């Protein structure tokens, strides 16, 4: 008899636990929806609290962690190097990491990886940013924007030591690095990152033929390449010629896009006018 009573009690407790769990899941969804509305209204602090409540009520609700990370990103201002601002970025990265640890679906995994990569880039932590963008490409090798992002990082990493080298010699913008040792040191630092940048931008352009931003950075990468030719003036001039060609391609692509947009806008106007007659 007592064993039956115990069994009934266990069953009741289990049922209560399931009901409580179900109730918490509903509350979590409610907090999630309220958080989304607050976020859309620009009320980021309120949104953060709602998303935190949602995560606490249902830790398995991965989308709530994604939204919480996004809300922290909304509080982060790129380029502002203060402890409070960087803390918002770190909180966002922490939430993205929790999303990854929860074995999300492929779409949410890629969103989290891109979110982390973008934050590291804006915090000027270029090596981890590149690592996370590379993880995105492992999942989606056809993402033109990710190839482009790595190309931008490569250019940034090449540009900084090049500027330092030029400043140390007091060179004018059109003067090459004539000091052999300085040029060779820069070549050692930059040749691999320049090669990688050209390759990544090339992949980006294969996937998106009219990617004018990638074309613009291809121009910049070839100018970096020209800087480390170290006495080979023929190759340097070839690099600069290639850079100029990419400038022309960039401008031509931008013009073609603008003309296409103007034609589309013209069609809409004509249709509106014909309907009003």
N, C-alpha and C positions, 0 to 999 in steps of 0.2 A: 504493500500500500504506500509506504513511505517512498519507495523507489519510483512509483508512478507519480506521486506528488512532486518529487524532485524533477522528474522528466517534464511534467507540465510546467513547472516553474522555469526550467531552462528554456523551454519552447516559448514561453511568454516573454522572457527576457530577450531572447533572440528576435522575436517579432517586434518588441519595443525598440531594439537597437536598429533593426531594419527600417522601422518607421521614422526613427530619429534621423537615420542616414538619409532617407528619402526626403525628409523635411529640410535637412541642411542643404541638400543638392538644389532644392527649389529656391531656398533663400540665397544660395550662391549665385544662381542664375539671375535672380532678381537684382542682387547687388551688382552683378556684371552689367546688366542692362542699364541700371542707373548710372554706373560708372561711364559707360559709353556715351550716354546723353550728356553727362557733365564734361567729358572730354571734348565732344563736339562743340559744346558751348564755351570752350576755352577755360573751363574751371578745372585746371590740372590738379591742384591740391585736393579738391573734392573727389575728383576721379581716382586719384591714387588711393584715397581712403576706401572708396567703394571697391576697387579692385583688390586691395589688401584683404578686405572683409570676405570677398568672394573666394580668394585663395585659401583663407583660413577655414571657411566653411566647407570647401571641397578642394582639397589639395590635388586631386586628380584632374581638375578642370584646367587643362593646359592653356586654353585660349585666354583664361583670366590672367595667367602669368605673362602671356604675350602682351596683353593690353596694359598690364602693370608696367612692364618694361617700356612700352611705347609712351606711357604717361610720364615716366621718369625722363625719357628722351625729350619730351616736350618741355621739361624743366631745365634741360641742359642747353647752354649757349656755346656753340663751337668757338674756339679761339680765346675764351675767357678762362685764364688759368688761375682759378681761386679754389681753395679747399672745398667750399660749399658746392660750387659748380661741378668740380670733378667728382664729388661724392654722388651727385645725381647720375653721372655717367656710370660710376661703379655700381650703383644700385640697379641700373638698367641692365648692365652686363651680368650681374648676379641673377636676375630674373631670367634673362636669356639662357644662362647656363643651366638653370633649373628646368627650363623647357627641354633642353637637349638631354638632360639626365633622365627625363621622364619617357624617353623613347617615343617622341611624337611622330605624326605622319610626315611624309616627305616635304609637303608644302610648309608646315610649321617649322620643321628642322632648318630648311633653307632660309626662312624668314629670320630665325634666331641667329643663324650663322652670319647672315648679312648685317643684322643689327649690331652684333658684336664687332664685326669688321669695320663698319662705318664709325662706330664710337671710338675705336682705337685710332682710326685714321684722323678723326677730328681732334683727338687728344695728342696727336703727333707721335703716337706709338706705332711707327710704321711697320716694324717687323711682325708684331702680332697681328696687325691689320692685314698684312699680306698673307700670313698663315691662314687666317680665317676666310679670306677671299679664295684662297687655294682650296680650302675645304668645300666651299660652295661649288667650285668647278668640278670637284670629284663627284658631286651629286648631280650637277647640271653643266655638262661641258659645252652647252650651246647658249650660255648666258653672255651676250655681248657686253653688257654693262659691267660685269665682273672682270672680264679681261681688260676693259678700259680702266677700271679702278686700279688694278694692279699696275697698269702702264703709268697712270698718274703718280702712284707711289714710287715707281722706279725713277721717273723723271725727277721727283722731289728729292730722292736720295742721291741722285747724280748732281743736281743743281747746287745743293748746299756746299759740298766740298769744292766744286768748281769755282763758286763765287769766293770762297775763302782763299783759294789759290790765286785767283786774279787780284783780289784785294791786297794780298801780301806782296804782290809785284807792282801794284799801282798802275795796272793796265787800263787803257781806254777800251770802250766796248768793241771796237773793230780790230783790236790788236790780238794776235794769237799768243799762246803761251810759248814764248821763245826760250825760256829757261829749261834746258833738257831734264834736269833732275826733278823740278817741280812738275813738269808735264808727265814724266814717267811715273812719278808717285801717284799723280791723279789718274793716270791710265790704269794702274794697278787697282786703285780703289773703285773706278767707275766702269771698266769695260764689261764686266759681267752683268751689272745692273742695267747698263745701256742696251746690251744685247737682249736681255730678258724683256725690257720695255718695248723694244721694237717688235719682238715676237708676239707679245701680248696684244699690242695695238693692232698688229697685222691680223691676228685671230679675230679680234673684235670687228675689224672691217670686212673680213670674210663673211661674218655672220650678219652684219648690217652695212650694206654697201654705201648708204648715205649718212653714215655716222660722222658728222662734221666735227664733233668734239674730239673724236679719236684722231681724225685727220690733223687737227690743230696740234695735238700732242705729238703726233708723228713728226711734224715739223720741228717741234722743240727737241725731240729725242735726237734727230739728225744734227741739230746744232750742238748738242752735247757730244755727239760722236766726233764732230769736226774738231772739238777742243782737244781731244786726246790722240790726234794723229801724229803729234810730236815730230815736227820737222818734215813730214810728208805733205808738202803743200798741194800736190796734185790730188791726193785723196781728200785732203781737207776741202778743196774747192768742189770736188764731186759731192761731198756730204752737204755742203752749203747749197749747191745746186738742187740736190734732192729735197732739202728743206724748203727751198723756195717753191719747188713744184707742189709740195704738200700745202703750202699757203694758197697757191692758185686753186688747187682742188677744193680746199676748204671753202674759199670764197664762191667758187662756182656752184658747189653743193648748196650753200646757204641761199644763193640767188635762185637756184632751181626750186628750193623748198618755198621761198617767199612767193615766187610766181605761181606755184601750185596752190598755195593758200589764197592768193588774191583771186585766182580763177574760181576757186570753190566759193569764195565769198561773193564774187560777182554773180554766180549762178543762183545763190540764195536770194540776193537782192532782186534779180530779174524775176524769179519765181514769185517773190513777195509783191512786186509791182504788178505782175500780170494778174495775180489773184485779186488785187485791190481794184482793178479796172472793172 
